[in-house]
Amino acid sequence: MRTLDEYRAILTQWETVTQNKSHIAKNLGIPRGTVIDCIKKFESLENFDKYIAQRDELGLDNPVPNAMQEIEWRKAYAYLLGLYLGDGCIDKIKNKKRLYRLRIVQDKKYVGLIEECAKTMRIILPKNTVFFVNAPGCVDIVILSIHLPQIFPQHAGGVKHNRKITFEDWQWAIIDEFPLEVFRGLYHADGSRAQNIVKGTNYVRYIFTNKSVDILDLFKYVCDKIGVHWTTKKAHYKHQSYNVYISRREDIAYLDSVVGAKY
């Protein structure tokens, strides 16, 4: 599959330099068959530009490379990535060749988090519609797009904790740029701010729970990035510890100031 820039270069040479297809292939280092197919398909730069405009209007191209240039998009993505890894899933729409659905599940009582999730989805896919599906005790926040597998390459069949979760280089760049947003997304999905009773005294602590070792490791990573100390309980024989705890007073005070209780 040749790039759009290569097609444009072929047509530019065809219209302004030479109409010898072999010379164009040699000049650009592109197979002659590709040159012939390109010229046959588009005929002119004008037709090619119309094709590009149509693709943009229909949203057929992966939006990530262009969207990555916008800081608002990257920040929103960091938060939505955390939500997706915690309480989200992507599935293919039946009878639709390329269409996928992203669902984030949220407790109905967290009205603010439901709206924040929807707002974030609209930033990530501004041309798409967010809608809500009610279920007992919870709400599914849903958006459809053909691009979801490119936006969230962690998508695959089965539950997340039964498969390896790895991240693309561009995702790591966003995680490192906005670790607090990733923390917020993970916490709003699978975290809690709870009381911990020690010798009869109540202390607040933040807890993150997930069965995926890779997602737990990501949570620990962003904790380290924002300077928050975390602990885990020692795993028992044949039993993995699924909880990460944040208990130090200074860390609780910091998280209360930038994250706080769910709302």
N, C-alpha and C positions, 0 to 999 in steps of 0.2 A: 504494500500500500504506500503510494507516494504521498508526500505532503502537499498541502494546498500551495505553499510557496514555490514548490517545484513546478506544479501545474502553471502557476502564474508566470514563472520564468520561461517555460516552454512557449506559452502564448505570446509573451513579450518578444522573444526572439523571432517567432513566426511572423509577427506584425511589423517589427522594426529592423530586424537584422537580416534574416534569410528565410526563404521558404523551402530550403533544402532540409528535409527531415534528418538526414544522416549528419549534416553539419551541426544541426541543433543538438542532436544526441551527443556528438563529440564535444561540442562547446560546453555542455552542461554535465557531461559524465553520467547521462541517464540513458537507459536502453532505448534503442530506436523504436521498439514495439510500444513502449510507454509513450514516446513522443507522438507516434501515429494515433494511439488510442485517445490521447488528450486532445489533439487537434480535431479528431473525428467527433468527439463528444461535445466539446465546447465551441469549436470553430473560431471564436474570437474572444478578446479580453472583455468585451461588453457582455457577452453571454456568461462568461465566467463570473463577473461581478454580480450579475443577476442571480446566479446560482448561490453565491456566497450570501447575498442578502436574504434569499429564501431560507437557507439553512439557519441563519441567525434568527429569522422571524419564527421558524418552527422549533427552534431550540434543539437542533440535532447534534450540535458539537459539544464535547465535554466542556463544561463551564469552568472547571477548576483552574486551568492556567491563567485565564484572564482575571477571574475572580480573586486569585491569590494576590493580585496587585493592590487590592483594597484592604486597608487595615481593619475596617469595620467587618468585612467578610471573614478575615482570618480570626478575629476575636470571637465572632459569633460561631464560627466553625469549631473553635476550641471547646466552647460550652456545649454545642450540640453533639460533638464527638463523645464527651463524657456521658451525656444523656443516653445516646445510642448504645454505648458499651454497657451501661447499667440496665436501662429499662426499655431498650429499643429493639426492633427487629425489622428486617427487610424481606419482603416476599414478592414473588412475581405474580402479576395479575393474570388470572386465567383468561385464555382466548385473546390475549393481547401480546403480540410478538415480542415487544421490547419494553413494556411498561412495568415499573416496579412501585411498590408501596412501602413507605417508611412509617412505622407506628411507634410512638413513644407513649408508654402507659404512665398515668399519673393519678394519684389519689384525688378524689373529687373535692376533698376538703382544702386542698392546696390550690386555691383559685389563682393566686399570684403566679405560682410556678407553671400552671397550665397556660396562662397568657404569655409568660416569658418564653416558654417553649415554642408557642405558635409564632411569636414575634421573631424568634431566632430562625425558625424555618423559613419565614418570609424573606429574611435577609439572605439566606443561603440560596434559595430558589425563588427570586422575586417575581418570576412570570407564572408561578404555579399557585394553586389555591390550597390553603390549609383548611381542613374541616375536622369535626369532632364526632366521635362515636361513643355514645354512653354505654356503659356496662355496669354490672352491680358493684358499687363502691368505687369505681374508677372511671376515667375518661381516656380514650385513645385519641391522641393528637396525630393526625394523619396528613401526609402529603404524597402525591404521586409524581414520578418523574422517570424518564428513561435513563437518567444519569446517575441514579443512586448507587449502582455498583462502582462507578468511578469515584464518586464523592466519598463513599465508605467502602474501600476495597476489603475490609474485614468481613464483608458479607459472604456467607456460605450457608450450606444446609446444616440443620441441626443446631443444638444449643451451643452457646459460646464456650462454656467451660469444658466441652468435649472436643474442642479443636484448638489448634495453635492460633493465637492472636498476635500478629506482627503488624508493624506500621511502615508506611512508605517514608522515604526521605522528606518529602514535602510535608507530611503529617508531623514528623519529628520537629521540623522547623517551626511549625505552628505551636506544638506542645511546648517547646522551649521558649517561644516568644510570649505565650499566654498560659503559663502553668496554673495560675489561680483560676482561670476560666475553665480549664479541664477539671481542676479540683471541684469547682462549683457544680459542674455538670454531673460528675460522678457522685458527689454528695447528695445532690437533689434527686438522683435516681436511687442509689443504694446506701445512702448514709442516714445518720440520725444524730441528734444532739440530746443526750440522755443524762440521767443522774447516776452517779456511781457512788454507792455507799461504802465508806471506809471507816471502820471502827465507830459506827453510828452517825457519821457525818456525811452529808450529801455533797458530792463534788460533781461538777459538770464535766462531761467528756464528749468528744466527737467519735463516732464509730462508723466505719465503712465495712460493708459485708458483701462479699461476692465469691462465688465458687470457682471462678477462673483465676488460676495462678497468674496468668499474664496480665489480667486486668488489675488484680491486687498489686502486682509489681508496678504497673503504671501509676496507681494511686500513691504508692510509696515514693515513686520517682518525683511526682509533682509536689508531694509534701517536702521532699528534700529541696526542690527548686525554690519553694516559697519560704524555706527556713523553718518548717514546722517539724517537731520531733514526734515520731510515731513508734508504737510498740505493737507486738503481737504476742498472743499466748503460745507457749510451746506446744507443737502438735503432738498428740498422743499416737500411740502405735496404731497404724492403719487409718488414722483420722487426721485430715488436714485442717489446720486452723484457717477459717474463712474470714476472720475479723482483723481489722487494723484499728488501733486505738490512738487517740490524741488526748492527752490528759494533763500536761503541764499547764499551770495557771497562765503563764505568759502567752502560750500558744492558744489557749481558750480565749483569752482577751483579744488577741489578734484576730482569730477567726470570727469571733462575735462582731468585730468591727467591720470586717470585709465580707462576711458570708451570713452569719447569724442563723437563727432557727428558720425552718421551712415556713412558708407563708401561703 
